[in-house]
Amino acid sequence: MQQLRGKNLLLVGFTLFSMFFGAGNLIFPPFLGAQAGTAAWVAMAGFAISAIGFPILGVIEVARSGGLQHLAERVHPRFAAVFTLLIYLSIGPGLAIPRTASTSFEMVAPFLGSGRWIQAVYSLVFFALSALVALRPEKLTKRLGKILCPALILLILVLFFGCILRPVTDHYGIPTGDYTALPAITGFLGGYQTMDTIAALNFGAVIALNIRALGVTEDREVVRGTIRAGWIAGGLLLAIYAMLAHVGALSGAAFPGGETGADTLTNIVAALFGTPGGVLLAAIFVIACFNTCTGLLSCCSEYFCGLVPRISYRAWVVFFALISMLISNVGLAGILKLSVPVLNAIYPAALVLILLAMAGERLSWFRLVYPVTLTLVCVVSVVDALRQAGVVLPGLTAAVYAIPLAKQGLGWLLPAAVGMALGLVLSCLFPKSAGRRN
C-alpha cells in the first residue's frame, strides 16, 4: 500500500505552505510586531491560534469529514450551499485572489512606476502566468513545492538574518492601539486577515489531488497524507511568522509611523540593504502572492467546475483570473477596507464549524447541535459585521454589542457555547430530530 512519506511528504507540505503563505501572511505579522512592540510575543500567541492553529485544524477536519460540503451539511444542506459559496467567493475573486496582485504590485511599483495603466499591465501579466500554472492543478507540488517555496523561504531567511547580523535597533518599541491593553486578543483578531482558516476549508481537495498524483490512491492514506502535510505547513508558518514579527518589532521601534505591514518591511529593508533591499522585498512579495494566487485559482475552479460541470475547469480558471484582474485594480487599500467586515461575518462560523468537528464524529449524532450553534453564531457575527460597515439594525445591534467580549470582537464565543449546550439538550428532548447522522 503506497503511503506519502519522505521527500514526497515534504514536497506536499511545502506546497500547502506555499498556498497558505500569500499577501496577508506577509503584511500582518510584521505589522503586528511593529504595533505590539514589547508585547509582540504575547500578540503572536493569539495570532498563531487564528492564523496557524485553526487553519491546520481546518485542513485536518475537512479531510476527515470528506470535504467542506459534507462538514457544512451537518448544519443544513442549504447552509452548506450558501456557506461554501461564500467561502469560495471570499478566498477567490471577491477578496483574496485580487489582493495577491494588489499587494505584490505595491512592492514592485517603485521599480515599474505607480500609474494606473502600469498596474493594469502588471496585473494582466501576473494573472496570466498564475492561470497558466493553475491549469495543471496536479502539478502544483512540482511547481510550487519544489521550486517557488524553497526560493521564498531562502529570501525570507536573508531578510531575517540581515536583522540579526545588523540590527537597526537593540529594542522593541512601545505597544500602540489595542495592543496596549489586549495584545493576545488583538493578535487573534489580526489572524483573520490572513484568511487562512477560510482557505484551509478548501485547500484539501487540491492537496488530495497532488497526493494521488504521487501514487497514493487509497482514501485513508490520502487523508493521512493531507494531515501530515498540514503539520509540516503549520511548522513552517510558525517559524516564518516569528521571523517576520521580530523584523516588524525592530522596524516599528526604529521607524515608527508605518501605516501597513508593507511600510514596516520597506523601511527596515531599505535601512539594511539599501536599493538592493527593495529588489529582495519585491521578490519575496511576488513569489508569495503568486503561489497563493495559483493555489486559490485552482481551488475555486475545482469547486465551481463541480458545481457547474458544463463549464470546464480550464474555462473557470481563465474566468476567475480575468475577474480577479479587474477587481485588483481597485487597489490594496480598497480591498482591505472591504475585507474587514466580510471576514468578521464569516470567520466565526468557520472557526466554530472546525471546533465542532474536533469534538468528534459522535457529536454529529446530535443533529441539533450544529444548526443551533451556527445559527446563533451567524446572527451575532453578521450583525456585528454590519455594524462595522456602518449599518445599524435597531435593537438587534445594541443587543449583540451588549454580549460579553463583543467590544473586543469576540462576541460570538458566548453564543457558540450557549448554542452547543442548547443543541445538546434539544437533541435529547427531540431524539427523532437528532437520531440520524450525516
RAZIVEN-V222611 format. One record per residue. N is the residue number from 1. PHI is phi in whole degrees, -180 to 180 (none if undefined). PSI is psi in whole degrees, -180 to 180 (none if undefined). Layout:
<<N/PHI/PSI> <N/PHI/PSI>>
//
This chain:
<<1/none/123> <2/-72/133> <3/-124/156> <4/-88/115> <5/-154/171> <6/60/-134> <7/-61/-41> <8/-65/-39> <9/-63/-43> <10/-63/-41> <11/-65/-41> <12/-67/-39> <13/-62/-42> <14/-63/-39> <15/-64/-45> <16/-64/-41> <17/-59/-44> <18/-62/-38> <19/-69/-36> <20/-73/-44> <21/-84/96> <22/-132/-139> <23/-60/-56> <24/-62/-34> <25/-67/-28> <26/-85/-35> <27/-78/-47> <28/-82/-39> <29/-59/-47> <30/-67/-35> <31/-68/-37> <32/-59/-47> <33/-61/-41> <34/-67/-41> <35/-81/-36> <36/-79/-28> <37/57/-123> <38/-66/-15> <39/-97/17> <40/-59/-41> <41/-77/-29> <42/-68/-44> <43/-64/-37> <44/-65/-31> <45/-62/-45> <46/-66/-41> <47/-61/-41> <48/-64/-33> <49/-65/-48> <50/-85/-25> <51/-102/-11> <52/-127/-55> <53/-59/-55> <54/-66/-41> <55/-59/-44> <56/-68/-42> <57/-63/-34> <58/-62/-45> <59/-59/-44> <60/-66/-49> <61/-70/-36> <62/-66/-39> <63/-63/-43> <64/-68/-31> <65/-85/-9> <66/86/19> <67/123/157> <68/-61/-39> <69/-59/-46> <70/-66/-39> <71/-66/-47> <72/-69/-26> <73/-69/-13> <74/-66/-22> <75/-81/-60> <76/-177/145> <77/-56/-38> <78/-69/-39> <79/-60/-43> <80/-59/-43> <81/-65/-47> <82/-71/-47> <83/-63/-45> <84/-62/-41> <85/-63/-44> <86/-63/-39> <87/-61/-49> <88/-68/-35> <89/-69/-36> <90/-74/-42> <91/-83/-6> <92/-102/-125> <93/-71/-16> <94/-73/-41> <95/-138/-63> <96/-67/-46> <97/-65/-48> <98/-59/-33> <99/-64/-29> <100/-63/-42> <101/-73/-42> <102/-62/-45> <103/-67/-47> <104/-66/-33> <105/-66/-35> <106/-56/-32> <107/-84/-30> <108/-94/-10> <109/-57/-38> <110/-60/-23> <111/-98/-32> <112/-98/-25> <113/108/160> <114/-114/17> <115/-68/157> <116/-62/-40> <117/-71/-31> <118/-67/-43> <119/-63/-38> <120/-64/-44> <121/-66/-43> <122/-59/-48> <123/-65/-34> <124/-63/-48> <125/-66/-43> <126/-59/-50> <127/-74/-30> <128/-65/-45> <129/-68/-41> <130/-65/-43> <131/-63/-37> <132/-61/-42> <133/-72/-39> <134/-68/-17> <135/-63/-21> <136/-119/79> <137/-62/-29> <138/-72/-9> <139/-101/4> <140/-63/-33> <141/-60/-42> <142/-73/-39> <143/-86/-37> <144/-94/-52> <145/-68/-35> <146/-91/-28> <147/-115/-63> <148/-74/-36> <149/-65/-50> <150/-58/-38> <151/-63/-41> <152/-64/-47> <153/-62/-41> <154/-61/-44> <155/-65/-39> <156/-68/-37> <157/-63/-38> <158/-60/-45> <159/-63/-46> <160/-65/-48> <161/-71/-23> <162/-62/-39> <163/-71/-32> <164/-72/-43> <165/-80/-32> <166/-134/66> <167/-63/136> <168/-76/-17> <169/-158/163> <170/-105/15> <171/-152/162> <172/-88/161> <173/-84/-175> <174/-86/135> <175/-57/144> <176/-127/163> <177/59/-141> <178/-69/-17> <179/-69/-17> <180/-66/-45> <181/-102/-35> <182/-132/65> <183/-63/-40> <184/-68/-45> <185/-66/-41> <186/-64/-40> <187/-65/-40> <188/-60/-48> <189/-67/-33> <190/-64/-28> <191/-64/-22> <192/-57/-36> <193/-67/-19> <194/-71/-24> <195/65/17> <196/-72/-33> <197/-64/-40> <198/-67/-44> <199/-63/-36> <200/-61/-30> <201/-69/-10> <202/-121/-19> <203/-69/-22> <204/-56/-38> <205/-64/-44> <206/-71/-39> <207/-63/-42> <208/-62/-38> <209/-62/-41> <210/-71/-35> <211/-65/-42> <212/-65/-34> <213/-66/-20> <214/-90/6> <215/102/1> <216/-89/114> <217/-112/-27> <218/-73/132> <219/-56/-43> <220/-62/-39> <221/-73/-30> <222/-66/-44> <223/-63/-45> <224/-63/-41> <225/-65/-39> <226/-63/-42> <227/-65/-46> <228/-66/-38> <229/-64/-34> <230/-62/-40> <231/-67/-36> <232/-64/-46> <233/-62/-40> <234/-64/-41> <235/-63/-42> <236/-65/-43> <237/-61/-44> <238/-61/-45> <239/-64/-46> <240/-68/-41> <241/-61/-41> <242/-62/-42> <243/-61/-47> <244/-67/-36> <245/-65/-41> <246/-64/-45> <247/-59/-44> <248/-66/-38> <249/-64/-40> <250/-67/-43> <251/-64/-41> <252/-65/-35> <253/-73/-40> <254/-82/-33> <255/-133/71> <256/-67/157> <257/103/-1> <258/-63/139> <259/-94/-18> <260/-141/170> <261/-64/-31> <262/-63/-42> <263/-62/-43> <264/-59/-47> <265/-71/-40> <266/-61/-43> <267/-62/-47> <268/-76/-35> <269/-66/-39> <270/-63/-39> <271/-70/-35> <272/-81/-44> <273/-120/-5> <274/68/-146> <275/-60/-43> <276/-58/-27> <277/-63/-33> <278/-64/-38> <279/-66/-43> <280/-59/-49> <281/-66/-40> <282/-61/-41> <283/-64/-41> <284/-60/-48> <285/-66/-44> <286/-64/-46> <287/-65/-47> <288/-61/-46> <289/-69/-36> <290/-64/-44> <291/-59/-49> <292/-66/-41> <293/-59/-45> <294/-64/-44> <295/-64/-41> <296/-71/-39> <297/-59/-42> <298/-67/-46> <299/-61/-49> <300/-64/-40> <301/-68/-38> <302/-61/-45> <303/-65/-51> <304/-72/-25> <305/-67/-38> <306/-70/-32> <307/-75/-41> <308/-129/79> <309/-66/-16> <310/-66/-24> <311/-99/128> <312/-70/160> <313/-57/-44> <314/-65/-37> <315/-65/-38> <316/-66/-40> <317/-58/-48> <318/-64/-43> <319/-61/-49> <320/-67/-33> <321/-64/-42> <322/-67/-46> <323/-62/-44> <324/-65/-36> <325/-62/-43> <326/-66/-45> <327/-67/-35> <328/-62/-25> <329/-79/0> <330/-67/-30> <331/107/153> <332/-62/-43> <333/-61/-42> <334/-66/-39> <335/-67/-44> <336/-65/-37> <337/-63/-39> <338/-73/-33> <339/-68/-32> <340/-60/-56> <341/-66/-35> <342/-64/-47> <343/-66/-39> <344/-67/-21> <345/-79/-41> <346/-104/-20> <347/-64/-46> <348/-57/-39> <349/-63/-41> <350/-65/-43> <351/-63/-45> <352/-67/-37> <353/-61/-41> <354/-67/-44> <355/-62/-42> <356/-65/-40> <357/-64/-34> <358/-66/-24> <359/-66/-14> <360/110/166> <361/-65/-30> <362/-63/-30> <363/-63/-27> <364/-69/-13> <365/-68/-29> <366/-90/82> <367/-61/-24> <368/-82/-13> <369/-63/-50> <370/-63/-52> <371/-65/-41> <372/-67/-46> <373/-63/-48> <374/-69/-31> <375/-63/-49> <376/-63/-43> <377/-64/-44> <378/-66/-40> <379/-60/-48> <380/-65/-47> <381/-69/-38> <382/-69/-43> <383/-63/-42> <384/-66/-39> <385/-66/-39> <386/-64/-38> <387/-62/-42> <388/-67/-28> <389/-86/0> <390/94/10> <391/-104/115> <392/-107/126> <393/-98/116> <394/-53/128> <395/83/-54> <396/-68/-43> <397/-62/-44> <398/-64/-39> <399/-66/-44> <400/-66/-41> <401/-70/-17> <402/-85/-9> <403/-66/138> <404/-53/137> <405/73/3> <406/-64/-39> <407/-67/-22> <408/-93/3> <409/87/10> <410/-120/34> <411/-65/-14> <412/-80/-14> <413/-64/-51> <414/-64/-47> <415/-59/-34> <416/-65/-44> <417/-66/-44> <418/-64/-42> <419/-63/-40> <420/-67/-44> <421/-64/-45> <422/-64/-38> <423/-64/-39> <424/-65/-44> <425/-64/-47> <426/-65/-34> <427/-65/-36> <428/-74/-36> <429/-73/-31> <430/-124/73> <431/-62/-26> <432/-66/-30> <433/-79/-20> <434/-113/-1> <435/-82/-13> <436/-104/134> <437/-104/146> <438/-69/none>>
//
